[in-house]
Amino acid sequence: MRKVLLAIKGLHARVQNQEILHGLDLEIRSGEFHVLMGPNGSGKSTLSSVLMGHTSYEVSAGAVQWEGKNLLKMKPEERARAGLFLSFQHPREIPGVNLVSFLKSSYNAVKKLNMSLFHFKKLLTDKMSVAGMPLGFMNRYLNVGFSGGEKKKCEILQMVLLEPKLAILDEPDSGMDLDAVKDICRVIKALRNPKQSFLLITHNPRILDCVLPDYVHLMVEGKIVKSGGVELAKRIEKEGYVNFMKAKGLKIL
């Protein structure tokens, strides 16, 4: 049996005194691929921020275990070192900091290493090839002048480099053309193995045609109301969120 990486039970969380998560339950085991879907404002991105320890969010109830340890007591950098990774929906531009410097600092911090620039560039060259990122981006300022697709590829490159146990991908397909989405799918499929898990947040069920998840979850107003396989995503795509919930007798909180 695969070991449990992440166990969320009855999670409530709020931001600026407004509760966003209302008793969410979710369990992810090693090697599993989960997809989280739901209408805008249902709390999907809030969940990812809470898991990574964003200080703007307050957990008011519930428990989150990471490999049997209390994740909520861990600092953000401790969570990253433990194997959690989040690709942002809207990556920030950082003028004056080139990609290789940023990734070298991140890699050394997460892995607790002091790799030299020379050796890191050799490693990064290999990883950029896997991620489909041109080597010319190595010395460009982080995300400055990048297209939407290039920014998302840069996030995927970080995932390839850091090799997390659980990669949370927050809408990696948003604002991307078909070829760019196929590139991301190719990388994800190449990385899938029994030791690495994924939680993909998306509005686009079509990306599931190429990544083939183990589980699909429907999130509405701060909690998961339905779970299933790819067929769940296909039915939601066909019927829409509101009609699907009416057909299933599901109520909005």
N, C-alpha and C positions, 0 to 999 in steps of 0.2 A: 504494500500500500504506500502511495506517495505521502510524504509528510506534509503537515499543514504549515504553510508559510505565514499566511495572514488570516486572522480570525477576528471578525468584527461582530459585536453583539450589542444590540440595543443602542446604537450610537446616536446621540443627540448633539448637535453643534449649532452655534449661532455666530453672527457677525453683526456688530453695532446693535446689540440687543434684539436682533431679529433671528429667530430660530429657522435654520435652513434644513437641517437633517432631523428627522422625526423618528428615531428608533430603527436605524438601518442595520440589517444583518447581511453578512457576506463572508464566505470562506473560500480561500484560494490555496490550492495545494501546489507543490513543486511540479513544474512542467506543464501546468494547465494554462489554457488561453481563454480568458473571460472577456466578454464585450458588455459594456454598459450603455444602454440607450435610454432616451427619454426626451420629453419636450424641453424647450428652453426654460430655464429657471427651476428645474427639478432638483438641482443640487449636485449634479455630476462633478463639476469642476470644484465645488466646495469640498466634496469628499476627497479629491486628490490633494487639495491644499491642506486639509486636516491631516491626512496621512503623512505628508511631508513636514508637518510641524509649522505651518505658516502662523505667525504670531497674531494676525488679525482675527483668527478664528478661535472661539472658545468652546471647548467640549464641556457640555453641562451634564451629560449622563452617558452611561455605556462603557464598554471596554474594547480595546484593540490590542490583540496579542500578535507579536512578530516572533515566530519560532519559539513560542512559549514565554516570551518576555513582554513586559508592559511597554508597548510602543509609545504610549502617550507620555511616558516619563523620559523619553530619549530626546536629546537635542537634535535639531535638523541635521547637523553634520554627522551625528552618531547614526542617524537613520540611513544616510547616504553610505556610510562605511559598512553598515550592516547589510546593504544590498538593495536598498530602495532607490528607484530612479523615476523622475517625472520629466517628460517632455512637455514644454509649455505650448498652450494653444496660440499665444501671441508672444513669441520670443522677442526680447528687447535688443535694441541696438546699443553697442558699447563703443563709441568712438575712442580711438587712441589705444585700444587693446586688440592686438591681432589674434587670430584664431589659434595659432600654435601656442602662444603664451597663455591664453585662457585655458586651453585644454590641458596643457602641461601642468598648470597650477591645480586644476581640478583633479587630474589623474593622480598626482603626487599626494594631494590631500586625502582623497578617498582610499587610495591603496596604501597610505602611510609609507611612501617612498621618497627618494630624493634623486629621481632619474635626471641625468644631464640632458641638456637641450639636444645634443648630437644623437644620443640614443633614443630620445623621445621622438625626434623627427623620423627616425627609421620605423619606429612602431606606428606612428601616425600615418605614414605613407601607406603602410599595409591596410590600416583600418579605413582610410579614405577610399581605397580601391574597393573594399567590401561595401561601403556605403554609397558608392557611385558618386563621390564628390571629387571634382577636379583638383589636382594638386595646387593649382594657382590660387585657390582660396586660402591656403595655409597662412599667407602673410597679409591677408586682407583684414581690416578691422571687423570685429565680431558683428555680423548681421547688418553692417552698414552698407547700404546700396544693394542688399540681397533682395531677390524677388521672394514672394511668399513661399514658393516651392523650395527655393534655396535655403531659406530660414528653417523650414521643416526638415530638410535633408541634414542641416547642421545639427539639429536636435537628435536625429537618428544616428549621426556620426558619434555624438557623445555617448549614446546608448551602446553602440558597437564597441567603443573604446573602454567604457567602464565595466561592461559585462555584468549588469546587476542581476540579482536573483529574481526581482520583480520589477518590470518596466511598466510604468503607468503612462500611457500615450493619450494625451488629451487632444482629441480631434486632429490627428496628424494629416488627415485628408482634406481639411477645410481650406478652401481657396486654392486648391491645386488642380492642375490639369490632369487628364487621364494618364499620360505617360509618367508624370511624377508620382501619381498614386501607385502605378504598377511598380515603379522603382522601390517605393517604400514597402510594398507587399513582398517584393523579391528579397529585400533585406530581412524582413521579419521571418519569412519562411526559412531563410538560410540560418537564422539564429536559433530557431526553435529546437529545444533539446530537453531532456528529462529534468535538467537542473534549473532551467530558466522559465519563469512564468510571465504572463502579460495580462494587463488590464487595459483594454482599448475602449476609449470613450469616443463615440461617433454618432452622427445623425444620418450617416449614409450607409444603408444596409448593403450597397453594392460592393463595398470594400471587403465584405465577408465572403464574397465569391472566391477570393484568392487567398485569404488567410485561414479559412475554415476553423472557427473557434470551437472550443469544447462546450462553452456555456454562453448563453445570451440572457441578460437581465434587463427588465424594463423598470426604470426608476421614475416615480411620479411624486412630486411634492415631498421630497426628502426621504423616501424609503423605497425599497425594491418590492414591487407588487406582483411580479411574475417572472419566472425563470424558465428557460428551456434551451433548445438547440437553435440551429440556424433557421429552422422553420418558423420560430417565433419572430425573428427579424423580418423574414419574408412576409409574414402575415401583417406585421405592423406597417411595412412599406406599402402593402396593397390597400389596407383599410384606413391607415392613419391612426394616430394615438387615441383620439376621442372615440372613434367608431370601434376600435379594437377593445377598449376598456368597457364600452357599453355592451358589446357582444359577450364579454367575459363576466359581466356583472361586477366589474371592479369600480370602486368609488374613489373619487378624488377627495383627499383629506379636507 
